[in-house]
Amino acid sequence: MPTAYDVPADQLIAKIKEHLKKEGKINPRPYFYYAKTGSQADRPPQSSDWFYERAASILRKLYFYGPLSIKDLTKIYGGRKRRGYSLAHSRPSGSSHIRSILKDLEAMGLVKKERNGRVLTPSGRSLIDKLATEVFEEFKKENPIVEKLGIG
């Protein structure tokens, strides 16, 4: 059975985003569409459903690297802050939207809080595995060579 390790990240994140959006239990706060994601960002995100995409990405990160704290996630989603003639420095992203996403994912039962940070629950891990299998099946339909090679 294929897992999240076996499928392309962008396709898996898109599939998780669709599932979270269809589920309707993640509620982006209205000001998240007008606020920047951190001090390193020039503008707010341009995509209308960036919040769901970030939630899907956080789920994937927890699948691979969990347990992760909010500080770890702000480092991951941070970026480079340019300062004119001075050297650029790394800046963490804002943590408000990350905290909000994690609260919603905990309410859905996909993430739980432990001593070292957040981890996926067994239901969250099985959801990602199920969606990864769907992505892999779509990938096999697009690329028939995969079946000849006996992968998956």
Secondary structure as the mmCIF struct_conf table of DSSP 4:
data_model
#
loop_
_struct_conf.conf_type_id
_struct_conf.id
_struct_conf.beg_label_comp_id
_struct_conf.beg_label_asym_id
_struct_conf.beg_label_seq_id
_struct_conf.end_label_comp_id
_struct_conf.end_label_asym_id
_struct_conf.end_label_seq_id
HELX_RH_3T_P HELX_RH_3T_P1 ALA A 4 ASP A 6
BEND BEND1 VAL A 7 VAL A 7
HELX_RH_AL_P HELX_RH_AL_P1 ALA A 9 GLU A 23
HELX_RH_3T_P HELX_RH_3T_P2 PRO A 30 TYR A 33
TURN_TY1_P TURN_TY1_P1 TYR A 34 TYR A 34
BEND BEND2 ALA A 35 ALA A 35
BEND BEND3 THR A 37 THR A 37
STRN STRN1 GLY A 38 GLY A 38
TURN_TY1_P TURN_TY1_P2 SER A 39 GLN A 40
BEND BEND4 ASP A 42 ARG A 43
BEND BEND5 GLN A 46 SER A 47
TURN_TY1_P TURN_TY1_P3 SER A 48 ASP A 49
HELX_RH_AL_P HELX_RH_AL_P2 TRP A 50 TYR A 65
BEND BEND6 PRO A 67 PRO A 67
STRN STRN2 LEU A 68 LEU A 68
HELX_RH_AL_P HELX_RH_AL_P3 ILE A 70 ILE A 76
TURN_TY1_P TURN_TY1_P4 TYR A 77 TYR A 77
STRN STRN3 GLY A 79 ARG A 83
TURN_TY1_P TURN_TY1_P5 GLY A 84 TYR A 85
STRN STRN4 SER A 86 ARG A 91
HELX_LH_PP_P HELX_LH_PP_P1 PRO A 92 PRO A 92
STRN STRN5 SER A 93 SER A 93
HELX_LH_PP_P HELX_LH_PP_P2 GLY A 94 GLY A 94
BEND BEND7 SER A 95 SER A 95
HELX_RH_AL_P HELX_RH_AL_P4 SER A 96 MET A 108
TURN_TY1_P TURN_TY1_P6 GLY A 109 GLY A 109
BEND BEND8 LEU A 110 LEU A 110
STRN STRN6 VAL A 111 GLU A 114
TURN_TY1_P TURN_TY1_P7 ARG A 115 ASN A 116
STRN STRN7 GLY A 117 LEU A 120
HELX_RH_AL_P HELX_RH_AL_P5 PRO A 122 GLU A 142
TURN_TY1_P TURN_TY1_P8 PRO A 144 PRO A 144
HELX_RH_AL_P HELX_RH_AL_P6 ILE A 145 LEU A 149
TURN_TY1_P TURN_TY1_P9 GLY A 150 GLY A 150
#
